[in-house]
Structure formats: C-alpha cells, structure tokens
Amino acid sequence: MALQPGNPSAADTEYVQAVLARLQPIETFARRFYCFLGVVIFLVGFAIGIDSDTIIASAFLMWGVSLAVATAATMVGALLGFLFGIPRSLQQRPAIAPAAAEAIQTPSDKSRLLSNTSVEEISDWLTKIIIGVGLVQFHTFVGYLYKAALLAAAFVAAREIDVGADDRWLHYQPGFASPFFLALILICLIAGCLVVYLETRTRLTLLFVSAEKATKEEEKKLIDSAARSVAKIQGRLAGQSGPSNTPTPATQDDREIAKLSREKLTEPREIVGWALAQARTKNYDVAEDALRDALQKAPEDDEIRLRIAEVRWLRRNFAGCVDMLKEVVERTSDPAKKTKLLKQILLASLYTPEPQGFRDAIDTSDQLIRENAADALVYLRRAAAFGQKYDWLVRNAGSEAERKDTHDAALDAVKEVVQLSPGYDSGPRTLLRQIFAPGPEGSDPNDNDLEVFKTDSEFRTVIYSKP
C-alpha cells in the first residue's frame, strides 16, 4: 500500500487545470470528428446498398467492415501515438555541467520525472525502429495499406481478387470501394495517432508526475520518521518516578508509514523510518526486528543502535538497552555525547535485574565521577544503586563488612546530592525523599531504592535537612 500524496499546492492545481483546459477542445473535436466519420460510413454503406438487390444486407455488411477497418486502423495509430508520446525522464537528457544545469533550470524542470522505466526504453527502441523502417520502406508500407483497403473492398463486393506477388493490385480497379477504405484507414490511423499522442503527453505525464511525487513524499516521510526519536530514556527526574515507557505520539504519517510493506524498503534509513513508525504505534517487536536488519546493512551507523536502545527501553528490556548503549559508548569519541550516554546507562541499569543491574550502575557512576561529569542526579542514582545492593546483601546473607561499606557509600552519595542541590524543594531533593519514604511522600511504592535505610537516623537527618 503506497502513501497517498499530500494535498497539491495551488500552483500545481492551477497548472493541471490549465493543461486539461487546453486539451479539452482537442478532445471535443476528436469526438465530433469520429461522430462525423460514423455518419459518412453510414451514408456510404447505404449508397452502396442501393446498387444491390438486398439493400439492407449490403448496407449492414458495409457498415460492419468499415467499423472493423476503422477500429483496427485507430488502434494501430493509437499504439504508435502511445509509443511516441511516452514521457522521457531526466536521465535521458544530455549531460551538462551542474552549474549550467542550475542556470537553465526552470520551475517546471523541477517537477519533471526523475526516474527511468523499462516502458520508456522499449518506447524509445520501437520509435527509432518504426521511423527508420518507415522511411526506408515507405513505398512498401503504402502498398500494404492499399492492399488492406482492396481486400476489405473485395469482401464487401463478394468478389475474389488476386493480391499475390504481382503488384498490379496497386492500380485502381472499378467496382471496388478501395479508395474509400484506403481513405478510412489513413484517416483513422492518423487521427488515432494524434489523439493518443496528445493524451499520453498530457494525462499520462500528469499521472506519472503524480506517482513520482507520491513516491518522493513517501521517501521524505520515511526519512523524517527516521530523524525523530521514538522515546526518551528518562525517569527518576523531578516529579517523575519510574521509567518513562511511553513512545513519542504517533502522527498520521506514522500510521500511514506503518501500513507500508516492509519488503519494498531496501535503504537502511527508510527501514529505520518504517521501524520507528511501527514503534510509535506500539509494534515494538516488529520495530526492533526491522532496526536490527537496518543495522546489518549499515553496521557503522550508531544512530540505529540508539534507536534500538530506545525501542528496548519501551519494551522494558532494560538489560538489552544497556548493552546497546554500551556499544555506542565504546564507539564514540565525543566527550559530551559519551557523558549523556553514560547517564542513560546509569538510569537504565537501575531497572535491570539484580545483581547485574546495580553493579553496572555503580561502575557507570564511578566512571562519571572520574570524568568530572557527575551532578546531583548522578549521585542520586548512585545512592539508589547502593540502596539496591544493600537490600540484595541483606536478602542474600551478605557479610557485615560488605553491608557496612555499601551503607557508607550510599550515605556519601546522599550527602553529595544534598550538597549539589541544597534547595529542599529542588527536583533531586524531592525525588531523594520519594525513594527514601515512598509511603509518606505519596510516591510510587515501586521506586523505593533507599527505603531499606528508612530506620537509619543518619540518612533521615541528611535527607530531611534544610538549608
């Protein structure tokens, strides 16, 4: 299913209407011409029938043969007109320098077809062959036309005629309506060719341009979709508890892109755009499979890895999200980008199953501290990681020394949060109280990483201290 083209601009609509307005008188003339030709055929058939004993039978025979001949000649002419009138694409135009091309390009040039088709190539070949053979064999060609007219006339007259190798049949023979049939063939051949040529050059060209425009718009929508993030790896911020697992709202373009066939897309960026549209419509499994296919086609593209991480975040596959973010960190040399990714890894690690989750979070916070990139939120998440570790040690009979070290590390991290964000109602301080006492604070009970220390007076004194 292809995307529907957008609403045409006023200039496009005006141009199409102007072209069709100029074509309308020609179409009207063609209809009247063929009506007139039908009247002529009727009169000639009636006139021939008068000279015979069976007027009605002869007239009907003449009408039938004339219509068959006219239809055949018109169809041949229409075929020639179609072959001659198929629009050529810009690929077949002579190559010129880019600067010169820009200088001579007009607005209409920009709307010209930019793709080539096998139909165009076939049309080009046949056109050249027909013109070449027609010029060389013109006499033979005219002879065949008259031969066809003579055969039609002989059929109407119910008389046998020899049109073999002897070319005496080229001469006029009384008693036959061959001049009429020859004129009918030539008229219908030329008329069919001209009418279909004009129709092809106008209506078919407009159809091709419309299809090309729809394809370009489809490609643009796919690229735009690929450029938009599908989700933000965020959570545990001021006023927000838990991971944010809501994708970027799907637009109408996303819903249309999601209906496209996956098999028709080959370019990695288009596949990414299609996959992210699927993710925004909450088809996460399909989205990740398509993104992995795109990554195989473009293994150096870290943006695809980031989009996979976002989709895994939405799927709550936090371990997979961390693994993909780590791959990007290893491949990046930009300090600012690396810091941002490490903070995302720190956040996602807090939702990864223990004990690997809090171990990754602690290691990541250590790295951020070494690189002087730690802020209040980094220390907040570091404290949460040590809170998870302490709870895990309690449940798994950890040693007293391990628990004390973990307790002290969590308390040190809490102190850093208070020092870096001294305002009692600041975002980090508010969230610090929420994960320490979710019940009294009225926050999500699942975000309770420091609740294991709720009876510890040292933690309570630091967390609830005011400037």
Secondary structure, DSSP 8 states (H G I E B T S, - for coil): ---------HHHHHHHHHHHHHHHHHHHHHHHHHHHHHHHHHHHHHHHHHTSS-HHHHHHHHHHHHHHHHHHHHHHHHHHHHHHHS---GGGS----HHHHHHH--HHHHTS-----HHHHHHHHHHHHHHHHHHHTHHHHHHHHHHHHHHHHHHHHT-----SS-GGGGS--TT--HHHHHHHHHHHHHHHHHHHHHHIIIIIHHHHHHHHHHHHHHHHHHHHHHHS-S----EEETTEEEE--------HHHHHHHTS-GGG--SHHHHHHHHHHHHHTT-HHHHHHHHHHHHHH-TT-HHHHHHHHHHHHHTT-HHHHHHHHHHHHHH---HHHHHHHHHHHHHHHTTS-TTHHHHHHHHHHHHHHHTT---HHHHHHHHHHHHHHHHHHHHTT--HHHHHHHHHHHHHHHHHHHHH---TTSHHHHHHHHHH-HHHHT--TT--TTGGGTT-HHHHHHHT---
